[in-house]
Amino acid sequence: MTGLLFSKMLRNGAANLEAHCQEINDLNVFPVPDGDTGLNMLMTIRGGVNTPENEDLGSFAGSAAHGMLMSARGNSGVILSQLFKGVALELEGSATADPAKFSAALCRGTAQAYKAVVNPVEGTILTVCREAGEYAKSRLTDDSTLEDLLRDYIVELHASLLRTPDLLPVLKQAGVVDSGAKGLLYIMEGMALALDGKILELVEQQAQPVPTENKSSFNADSVLEFGYCTEFILQLQNCKVDPNTFDLQPMIDYLSRIGNSLVALKDGDIVKIHVHTMTPALVVGYCQQFGEFVTFKMENMSVQHNELMEKSPDAPAAKEHKPVALVAVASGEGLAQQFKEMGADRIVSGGQTMNPSTEDFIKAFDALSADHIIVLPNNGNILLAAKQAAAAYEGADVRVLETKSLAQGYAALSMFYADEGNIEDIISVMEQAARHVVSCAVTYAIRDSQYMNIAIHKDDTICICDGKIVSSDPDRMSAVRKMLDQVEDLDEREVATVIFGKDASEEEAEALIGILQEKNRYLEAGAFNGGQDVYSYILALE
C-alpha cells in the first residue's frame, strides 16, 4: 500500500458511506428526527479525503488523520478521527505498508479510539473495530494480501455489528444495531472495493459563493488596525530539519511574540498554524526555515472588521480581553439570543441535526480574547468534539463543562458570574447548577419503536426526561402530562423555564405552564421562544 492507494481507498470509503448516509442516520436508538451519525461520520471523513495526495504512505496518513480531527463532528466523528489517528501513528515513517503493517495500524487505531472515550461502552463502534482487527490479525499468513486482510476485517465487522444489540440492551429494545459501527462497515467495504478496482463516485461539496469585494471597506486612506489572519499547513522537510525530533515549542514561542490567537499543532511531519499578526512576512520567513507550505491563507482582518461595521454599526471596535469568556452551543435564534443575554460571549451554531466540528469550536475560541474559556456543548453528542478542540487550542485555558442538554446549559448559564471568584469556583457553581436541573424535551417519533415498556408509534409526541423516553402519546399535552407525572420531586422544584420551538406557540407554552403549576402551585414558571428545530419544548426544572 502506498499513499496514493490509501488516498483512493479512503475516498471510496467516504463515497460508500455517503451512499448509505440516511440509512445510518435512521439507526437511531431514539426514534426522533435527530439521527445524524451518518452525516457526522461523512463530514469527518471528508476532512481526510480533502487532504492533498502524497506517494509516501506515512505522510498522507498523518495529513488525512489531521484533516479528520479538525472536521470531526459528533461522538461518532471524533471516534472515527481517532481511529484513523491511530492508523497514522503506526504508519508514521513508512513509505509503504504490507498487510501485516496495515493490520497493526488498524489495531493501533482501535487502541487510539478507546483512549478518546472516557468511559468506553461495549456494543458500539469501539467493540466492532476491536473485534474485527483482532480477527483479521489472527488470519494473517505470509501469503496474505491486502485484499485478504480487508476481506477478513469486513467479515468480522459484519458479524460483530450483528452482536451489538446483545451487548447494549438499549439497541435491542430499539430493534437496531449500532449506527457508528454500521458506518464503519460501509467505509471499510468502500475501501475494499477500491482494492478491487471498483471506484465509487463521491459527490463533491458545493463551493461557498465568493463574497463580492466591498471597495469601500479598505482603501488608500485606511489604517491596518487588526493585522492579518494567517493560516497554513507546513510540510517539515528532511533537508531542513529532522521531522521526528522537531520541537514545536520554539515556533510557538516565536509566533506568540509577533502575534496572538495562536493555534499550533504538530501531526507527524506536518505542522498546522493559525495566528493573527501585523507582520505575516516574519511568520513566513521564520517557518520556511523548517519546511515548505502545503496550503497558505492570509486575510486582512481590518477589511473583515470594516465590512462587519458597515453591516452592524453597533458591533464592538475590537475584541475585549476578559479573564473568563464563555462559548455555548445553541440552535435557534431565540435560544442564541437568550444565551448571549445571560453571558455567553460566543454562540456555536449546532444541535441535534447538525453537530459542530472541532474546527468550529477553535474558530469560536479564536474570536475571543480571554485567559480562560468555558465551553457549554449542551448535547452529549457534541461533548467529544468540544473536548478535542479544547485539547488542541493553545491560545487560552479552555474548560469544557459536560452539559448534555440545552436545559443543563441554560441552568449552568444562569449561575455564570465571570467576575466572582477564580475559575475553579466559577466552574464549580455552574457544574452544580447543571447537575441538579431536571432536563425535559418534547419531540415527535419518526418511526414505530419500542423503548423499555413504552410502545411508540410514528408521529406520536414523545417526551424525554434526563436522557430517557418517559412517555408517548398521539396528543402532545397528554404526553407532557404523563412525563410530568414521572418527575419524582416536581413538588420540590422552585423554577421552571419553558423554551418553545418552531412548531409550538406561545399560547400552548402558557398552557404547559398551567399544567406545571397545577402540579406545583408554588412553582415560578416562565416561557420564551427559542426558535429551535426538532424539539417543540425544552423544559428546565430547577
C-alpha positions as CSV (number, residue, x, y, z in Angstrom):
1,M,0.0,0.0,0.0
2,T,1.3,3.5,-1.0
3,G,-0.1,6.9,0.0
4,L,-1.8,7.2,-3.4
5,L,-3.6,3.8,-2.9
6,F,-4.6,4.7,0.6
7,S,-6.0,8.0,-0.7
8,K,-8.0,6.2,-3.3
9,M,-9.3,3.7,-0.7
10,L,-10.2,6.5,1.7
11,R,-12.2,8.4,-0.9
12,N,-14.0,5.2,-1.9
13,G,-14.9,4.5,1.7
14,A,-16.3,8.0,2.0
15,A,-18.3,7.5,-1.2
16,N,-19.8,4.3,0.1
17,L,-20.6,5.9,3.4
18,E,-22.3,8.8,1.6
19,A,-24.5,6.3,-0.4
20,H,-25.8,4.9,2.9
21,C,-25.8,8.0,4.9
22,Q,-29.5,8.2,5.5
23,E,-29.7,4.6,6.4
24,I,-27.2,5.2,9.2
25,N,-29.0,8.3,10.3
26,D,-32.1,6.2,10.7
27,L,-30.4,3.8,13.0
28,N,-31.1,6.0,16.0
29,V,-31.9,4.5,19.3
30,F,-34.4,7.2,20.0
31,P,-36.9,7.4,17.1
32,V,-36.6,11.2,17.0
33,P,-35.7,13.4,14.0
34,D,-32.1,13.9,15.2
35,G,-30.3,10.9,13.8
36,D,-27.1,12.4,12.4
37,T,-24.5,9.7,12.9
38,G,-24.1,9.1,9.2
39,L,-23.8,12.8,8.4
40,N,-21.3,13.3,11.2
41,M,-19.1,10.5,10.1
42,L,-19.3,11.6,6.4
43,M,-18.3,15.2,7.2
44,T,-15.5,13.9,9.4
45,I,-14.0,11.5,6.7
46,R,-14.3,14.3,4.1
47,G,-11.7,16.2,6.1
48,G,-9.3,13.3,5.3
49,V,-10.4,12.9,1.7
50,N,-9.7,16.5,1.0
51,T,-6.0,16.1,2.0
52,P,-3.6,16.5,-0.9
53,E,-2.3,13.2,-2.3
54,N,1.1,12.0,-1.3
55,E,3.0,8.9,-2.6
56,D,4.5,8.5,0.9
57,L,2.0,6.5,2.9
58,G,3.0,7.7,6.4
59,S,2.9,11.4,5.3
60,F,-0.5,11.0,3.7
61,A,-2.0,9.0,6.6
62,G,-0.8,11.7,9.0
63,S,-2.3,14.6,7.0
64,A,-5.6,12.7,6.4
65,A,-5.9,11.9,10.1
66,H,-5.3,15.6,11.0
67,G,-7.9,16.6,8.4
68,M,-10.4,14.3,10.1
69,L,-9.6,15.6,13.5
70,M,-10.3,19.2,12.5
71,S,-13.5,18.1,10.7
72,A,-14.7,15.7,13.4
73,R,-18.4,16.1,14.3
74,G,-20.4,14.3,17.0
75,N,-19.1,11.5,19.1
76,S,-19.1,9.1,16.2
77,G,-17.0,11.5,14.1
78,V,-14.5,12.1,16.9
79,I,-14.1,8.3,17.4
80,L,-13.6,7.8,13.7
81,S,-11.0,10.6,13.6
82,Q,-9.1,8.9,16.4
83,L,-9.3,5.5,14.7
84,F,-7.5,7.0,11.7
85,K,-5.2,8.9,14.0
86,G,-4.0,5.6,15.5
87,V,-3.6,4.2,12.0
88,A,-1.4,7.2,11.1
89,L,0.7,6.8,14.2
90,E,1.5,3.2,13.3
91,L,2.3,4.2,9.7
92,E,4.4,7.2,10.6
93,G,7.8,7.0,8.8
94,S,6.6,4.2,6.5
95,A,6.6,4.9,2.8
96,T,4.5,1.8,2.1
97,A,2.9,-0.9,4.2
98,D,2.4,-4.7,3.7
99,P,-0.7,-6.5,5.1
100,A,1.0,-7.1,8.4
101,K,1.9,-3.5,8.9
102,F,-1.6,-2.3,7.9
103,S,-3.1,-4.9,10.2
104,A,-1.0,-3.5,13.0
105,A,-2.2,0.0,12.0
106,L,-5.8,-1.0,12.3
107,C,-5.3,-2.4,15.7
108,R,-3.5,0.7,16.9
109,G,-6.3,2.7,15.5
110,T,-8.7,0.8,17.8
111,A,-6.5,1.5,20.9
112,Q,-6.4,5.2,20.0
113,A,-10.2,5.3,19.6
114,Y,-10.7,3.7,23.0
115,K,-8.4,6.3,24.6
116,A,-10.6,9.1,23.2
117,V,-13.6,7.9,25.2
118,V,-13.5,8.4,29.0
119,N,-16.0,5.6,29.7
120,P,-15.9,3.2,26.7
121,V,-19.2,1.3,26.2
122,E,-19.2,-2.1,24.6
123,G,-21.6,-2.8,21.8
124,T,-20.6,0.3,19.9
125,I,-18.1,1.1,17.1
126,L,-15.3,0.6,19.6
127,T,-16.2,-3.1,20.1
128,V,-16.7,-3.7,16.4
129,C,-13.4,-2.3,15.2
130,R,-11.5,-4.1,18.1
131,E,-13.0,-7.5,17.3
132,A,-12.6,-7.0,13.5
133,G,-8.9,-6.0,14.0
134,E,-8.2,-8.9,16.2
135,Y,-9.8,-11.4,13.9
136,A,-8.1,-10.1,10.7
137,K,-4.7,-10.2,12.5
138,S,-5.3,-13.8,13.6
139,R,-5.9,-14.8,10.0
140,L,-2.7,-13.3,8.6
141,T,-0.2,-15.6,6.9
142,D,3.0,-14.9,4.9
143,D,0.9,-15.2,1.7
144,S,-1.9,-12.8,2.8
145,T,-2.7,-9.9,0.5
146,L,-4.2,-6.5,1.4
147,E,-7.4,-7.9,-0.2
148,D,-7.3,-10.9,2.2
149,L,-6.8,-8.6,5.2
150,L,-9.7,-6.3,4.3
151,R,-12.0,-9.2,3.5
152,D,-11.4,-10.8,6.9
153,Y,-11.7,-7.4,8.6
154,I,-15.1,-6.8,7.0
155,V,-16.4,-10.3,7.7
156,E,-15.8,-9.8,11.4
157,L,-17.1,-6.2,11.3
158,H,-20.4,-7.5,10.0
159,A,-20.6,-10.4,12.5
160,S,-19.6,-8.1,15.4
161,L,-22.2,-5.5,14.2
162,L,-25.0,-8.1,14.5
163,R,-23.9,-8.8,18.0
164,T,-24.1,-5.2,19.2
165,P,-27.7,-5.5,20.4
166,D,-26.7,-8.4,22.7
167,L,-24.1,-6.2,24.3
168,L,-26.1,-3.0,24.6
169,P,-29.7,-3.6,25.7
170,V,-30.8,-0.2,24.5
171,L,-30.1,-1.2,20.9
172,K,-32.1,-4.5,21.3
173,Q,-35.0,-2.5,22.8
174,A,-35.0,-0.2,19.8
175,G,-34.5,-3.0,17.3
176,V,-31.4,-1.5,15.8
177,V,-27.7,-2.2,15.5
178,D,-25.1,0.4,16.5
179,S,-25.1,3.2,13.9
180,G,-21.4,4.2,14.2
181,A,-20.4,0.6,13.7
182,K,-22.6,0.3,10.6
183,G,-21.0,3.5,9.3
184,L,-17.5,2.0,9.8
185,L,-18.6,-1.2,7.9
186,Y,-19.6,0.9,4.9
187,I,-16.3,2.8,5.0
188,M,-14.3,-0.4,5.1
189,E,-16.4,-2.0,2.4
190,G,-15.8,1.0,0.1
191,M,-12.1,0.8,0.8
192,A,-12.0,-2.9,-0.1
193,L,-13.9,-2.1,-3.4
194,A,-11.1,0.3,-4.3
195,L,-8.6,-2.5,-4.0
196,D,-10.7,-4.4,-6.5
197,G,-10.7,-1.5,-8.9
198,K,-14.3,-0.6,-8.3
199,I,-14.3,3.2,-7.9
200,L,-17.4,4.9,-6.4
201,E,-18.4,8.5,-7.0
202,L,-18.2,10.9,-4.1
203,V,-20.4,13.9,-4.6
204,E,-18.2,17.0,-4.3
205,Q,-19.3,19.5,-1.7
206,Q,-20.6,22.7,-3.3
207,A,-18.1,25.5,-3.0
208,Q,-19.3,28.5,-1.0
209,P,-20.0,31.6,-3.1
210,V,-17.2,34.1,-3.1
211,P,-18.3,37.3,-1.4
212,T,-18.4,40.4,-3.5
213,E,-15.5,42.7,-2.6
214,N,-16.5,45.9,-0.8
215,K,-14.3,48.5,-2.3
216,S,-15.1,51.0,0.5
217,S,-14.1,48.7,3.3
218,F,-10.3,49.2,2.9
219,N,-8.8,51.9,0.7
220,A,-5.8,54.1,0.3
221,D,-6.6,56.1,3.4
222,S,-7.3,53.1,5.6
223,V,-5.0,52.0,8.5
224,L,-4.2,48.4,9.3
225,E,-5.5,48.1,12.8
226,F,-6.2,44.4,13.2
227,G,-3.4,42.6,11.3
228,Y,-3.7,39.5,9.2
229,C,-5.3,36.2,10.0
230,T,-2.7,33.8,8.8
231,E,-3.3,30.1,8.4
232,F,-1.1,27.4,6.8
233,I,0.0,23.8,6.7
234,L,3.8,23.4,6.8
235,Q,5.4,20.2,5.5
236,L,8.6,19.7,7.5
237,Q,11.5,18.9,5.1
238,N,14.2,16.4,5.8
239,C,16.7,18.7,4.1
240,K,16.0,21.4,6.7
241,V,15.1,19.7,9.9
242,D,14.6,16.2,11.4
243,P,10.7,15.9,11.4
244,N,10.9,13.1,14.0
245,T,12.7,15.2,16.6
246,F,11.3,18.7,15.6
247,D,10.2,20.6,18.7
248,L,7.2,22.8,18.1
249,Q,7.7,24.9,21.3
250,P,10.3,27.3,19.9
251,M,7.9,28.1,17.0
252,I,5.1,28.7,19.4
253,D,7.3,31.0,21.5
254,Y,8.4,33.0,18.4
255,L,4.9,33.3,16.9
256,S,3.5,34.3,20.3
257,R,5.9,37.3,20.4
258,I,4.8,38.6,17.0
259,G,1.2,37.6,17.0
260,N,-1.8,36.3,19.0
261,S,-4.8,33.9,18.8
262,L,-2.2,31.2,18.1
263,V,-3.3,27.6,17.3
264,A,-0.3,25.3,16.7
265,L,-0.5,21.6,16.0
266,K,2.2,19.1,15.0
267,D,1.0,15.9,13.5
268,G,3.9,13.7,12.3
269,D,5.9,15.7,9.8
270,I,3.0,18.2,9.3
271,V,2.6,21.4,11.2
272,K,-0.7,23.4,11.2
273,I,-0.6,27.1,12.3
274,H,-3.2,29.8,12.8
275,V,-2.0,33.2,14.1
276,H,-3.1,36.8,14.0
277,T,-0.1,39.1,13.2
278,M,0.7,42.5,11.9
279,T,3.8,41.1,10.2
280,P,3.0,37.9,8.2
281,A,6.3,38.2,6.3
282,L,8.1,37.4,9.6
283,V,5.8,34.4,10.1
284,V,6.6,33.1,6.6
285,G,10.3,33.7,6.8
286,Y,10.6,32.1,10.2
287,C,8.6,29.0,9.4
288,Q,10.1,28.4,6.0
289,Q,13.4,27.6,7.5
290,F,11.8,24.3,8.7
291,G,9.8,23.3,5.7
292,E,7.6,24.4,2.8
293,F,3.9,25.4,2.7
294,V,1.3,22.9,1.6
295,T,-1.5,25.4,2.0
296,F,-1.5,29.1,2.9
297,K,-4.3,31.6,3.6
298,M,-3.9,35.2,4.7
299,E,-6.8,37.6,5.3
300,N,-6.8,41.3,6.2
301,M,-8.8,41.5,9.4
302,S,-9.2,45.2,9.1
303,V,-11.2,44.5,5.9
304,Q,-13.3,42.0,7.8
305,H,-13.8,44.4,10.6
306,N,-14.8,47.3,8.4
307,E,-17.3,45.2,6.5
308,L,-18.8,44.0,9.8
309,M,-19.1,47.5,11.0
310,E,-21.0,48.5,7.8
311,K,-23.4,45.6,8.3
312,S,-23.6,46.1,12.1
313,P,-22.5,49.6,13.2
314,D,-23.1,48.7,16.8
315,A,-20.5,45.9,16.8
316,P,-17.6,46.4,19.2
317,A,-14.5,48.0,17.8
318,A,-12.2,45.3,18.9
319,K,-12.1,42.1,21.0
320,E,-12.4,43.0,24.7
321,H,-10.0,41.0,26.8
322,K,-11.7,39.1,29.6
323,P,-10.4,37.0,32.4
324,V,-13.2,34.5,31.6
325,A,-15.2,34.1,28.4
326,L,-17.9,31.6,27.6
327,V,-18.8,29.7,24.4
328,A,-22.2,27.9,24.2
329,V,-23.7,25.7,21.6
330,A,-27.3,26.6,20.6
331,S,-29.7,26.1,17.8
332,G,-32.5,28.6,17.2
333,E,-32.3,32.4,17.1
334,G,-34.2,32.8,20.4
335,L,-32.0,30.5,22.3
336,A,-28.9,32.0,20.9
337,Q,-30.1,35.5,21.9
338,Q,-31.1,34.3,25.3
339,F,-27.7,32.7,25.9
340,K,-26.0,35.9,24.9
341,E,-28.1,37.9,27.3
342,M,-27.1,35.5,30.0
343,G,-23.4,36.0,29.4
344,A,-22.3,33.8,26.5
345,D,-19.6,35.6,24.5
346,R,-19.8,33.3,21.5
347,I,-22.5,31.0,20.2
348,V,-21.5,28.0,18.2
349,S,-24.5,27.1,15.9
350,G,-25.5,23.5,16.2
351,G,-27.6,20.9,17.9
352,Q,-29.4,17.7,17.1
353,T,-29.5,17.9,13.4
354,M,-26.0,19.5,12.8
355,N,-23.3,18.9,15.3
356,P,-20.4,21.5,15.2
357,S,-16.9,20.3,14.3
358,T,-13.7,20.6,16.2
359,E,-12.7,23.4,14.0
360,D,-15.9,25.3,14.6
361,F,-15.1,25.4,18.3
362,I,-11.5,26.5,17.6
363,K,-12.8,29.4,15.4
364,A,-15.1,30.4,18.3
365,F,-12.2,30.4,20.7
366,D,-10.1,32.4,18.3
367,A,-12.8,35.1,18.1
368,L,-12.3,35.7,21.9
369,S,-9.5,37.3,23.9
370,A,-9.6,35.6,27.3
371,D,-7.4,33.9,29.9
372,H,-10.0,31.2,30.4
373,I,-12.8,30.0,28.1
374,I,-15.7,27.9,29.4
375,V,-17.5,25.8,26.9
376,L,-21.1,24.5,27.2
377,P,-21.6,21.8,24.5
378,N,-25.3,21.3,25.6
379,N,-25.5,18.0,23.8
380,G,-23.9,14.6,24.7
381,N,-23.1,14.0,21.0
382,I,-21.1,17.3,20.9
383,L,-19.0,16.7,24.0
384,L,-16.1,14.8,22.4
385,A,-15.6,17.4,19.6
386,A,-15.6,20.2,22.2
387,K,-13.0,18.4,24.3
388,Q,-10.9,17.6,21.3
389,A,-10.9,21.3,20.4
390,A,-10.0,22.3,23.9
391,A,-7.1,20.0,24.0
392,A,-5.8,21.4,20.7
393,Y,-6.2,25.1,21.5
394,E,-3.1,27.0,22.7
395,G,-4.5,30.5,23.0
396,A,-6.3,30.1,26.3
397,D,-7.1,27.8,29.1
398,V,-10.2,26.1,27.8
399,R,-12.6,24.2,30.2
400,V,-15.5,22.0,28.9
401,L,-18.5,21.6,31.2
402,E,-20.2,18.4,30.4
403,T,-23.7,19.8,29.7
404,K,-25.6,17.2,27.8
405,S,-28.8,19.2,27.1
406,L,-29.8,22.7,26.4
407,A,-31.7,22.7,29.8
408,Q,-28.4,21.9,31.5
409,G,-26.7,24.6,29.6
410,Y,-29.4,27.1,30.5
411,A,-29.1,26.2,34.2
412,A,-25.3,26.5,34.1
413,L,-25.5,29.9,32.4
414,S,-27.9,31.1,34.9
415,M,-25.2,30.7,37.5
416,F,-22.4,32.2,35.4
417,Y,-20.7,35.1,37.2
418,A,-17.4,35.8,35.5
419,D,-16.3,38.4,37.9
420,E,-16.8,36.4,41.1
421,G,-14.1,34.1,42.4
422,N,-11.4,32.2,40.5
423,I,-12.1,30.0,37.5
424,E,-12.4,26.9,39.7
425,D,-15.1,28.5,41.8
426,I,-17.0,29.7,38.8
427,I,-17.0,26.3,37.1
428,S,-17.9,24.5,40.4
429,V,-21.1,26.7,40.8
430,M,-22.1,26.2,37.1
431,E,-21.5,22.4,37.3
432,Q,-23.6,22.2,40.4
433,A,-26.5,24.0,38.7
434,A,-26.3,21.8,35.6
435,R,-26.2,18.6,37.7
436,H,-29.3,19.5,39.7
437,V,-31.6,20.6,36.9
438,V,-34.2,18.2,35.5
439,S,-33.9,18.3,31.8
440,C,-37.1,17.5,29.7
441,A,-37.7,17.6,26.0
442,V,-40.8,17.2,23.8
443,T,-40.5,16.0,20.2
444,Y,-42.1,13.5,17.8
445,A,-41.5,10.0,16.6
446,I,-40.2,9.3,13.1
447,R,-41.0,5.6,13.2
448,D,-42.7,2.9,15.2
449,S,-40.4,1.7,18.0
450,Q,-40.3,0.2,21.5
451,Y,-38.4,1.7,24.3
452,M,-38.4,-0.1,27.7
453,N,-42.1,-0.7,28.2
454,I,-43.2,2.2,26.1
455,A,-44.8,1.5,22.7
456,I,-44.0,4.3,20.3
457,H,-45.9,4.9,17.1
458,K,-44.8,7.1,14.2
459,D,-45.9,10.7,14.6
460,D,-46.6,10.3,18.3
461,T,-45.4,13.0,20.7
462,I,-42.6,11.6,22.8
463,C,-41.2,13.1,25.9
464,I,-37.6,12.6,27.1
465,C,-36.6,13.3,30.7
466,D,-32.9,13.3,31.7
467,G,-32.0,11.2,28.7
468,K,-34.8,8.6,28.9
469,I,-38.0,8.4,27.0
470,V,-40.7,8.5,29.6
471,S,-44.0,8.9,27.6
472,S,-45.5,8.7,24.2
473,D,-49.0,9.8,23.1
474,P,-50.7,11.0,19.9
475,D,-51.8,14.1,21.8
476,R,-48.9,16.5,22.8
477,M,-50.3,17.8,26.1
478,S,-51.3,14.2,27.2
479,A,-47.7,13.1,26.6
480,V,-46.5,16.1,28.6
481,R,-48.8,15.3,31.5
482,K,-47.6,11.7,31.6
483,M,-44.0,13.0,31.6
484,L,-44.6,15.4,34.5
485,D,-46.3,12.7,36.5
486,Q,-42.9,10.9,36.5
487,V,-40.8,13.8,37.7
488,E,-40.4,12.5,41.3
489,D,-39.6,15.7,43.0
490,L,-41.6,18.1,40.9
491,D,-43.3,19.5,44.0
492,E,-39.9,20.5,45.4
493,R,-38.8,22.4,42.3
494,E,-38.8,26.1,42.5
495,V,-38.3,27.4,38.9
496,A,-39.4,26.1,35.6
497,T,-38.3,27.5,32.2
498,V,-40.2,26.5,29.1
499,I,-38.4,27.0,25.8
500,F,-40.8,26.6,22.9
501,G,-39.6,25.8,19.4
502,K,-40.6,26.5,15.8
503,D,-43.7,24.2,15.8
504,A,-45.1,25.4,19.1
505,S,-46.9,28.6,20.0
506,E,-46.7,31.0,23.0
507,E,-50.4,30.2,23.8
508,E,-49.6,26.5,24.0
509,A,-46.5,27.2,26.1
510,E,-48.7,29.1,28.6
511,A,-51.0,26.1,28.7
512,L,-48.0,24.0,29.5
513,I,-47.0,26.4,32.3
514,G,-50.6,26.0,33.6
515,I,-50.1,22.2,33.8
516,L,-46.8,22.7,35.7
517,Q,-48.5,25.0,38.2
518,E,-51.4,22.6,38.7
519,K,-48.8,20.1,39.9
520,N,-46.8,22.7,42.0
521,R,-48.6,25.9,42.7
522,Y,-45.5,27.5,44.2
523,L,-43.5,27.0,41.0
524,E,-42.1,30.2,39.4
525,A,-42.6,29.5,35.7
526,G,-41.9,31.4,32.5
527,A,-41.5,30.8,28.8
528,F,-39.6,32.2,25.8
529,N,-39.4,31.4,22.1
530,G,-36.2,29.5,21.5
531,G,-36.9,29.0,17.8
532,Q,-35.2,25.6,17.9
533,D,-35.9,22.7,15.4
534,V,-36.7,19.1,16.4
535,Y,-37.9,19.9,20.0
536,S,-41.3,21.5,20.4
537,Y,-40.4,22.2,24.0
538,I,-37.4,22.1,26.2
539,L,-38.0,22.3,30.0
540,A,-35.5,23.2,32.7
541,L,-36.8,22.4,36.1
542,E,-34.6,23.8,38.8
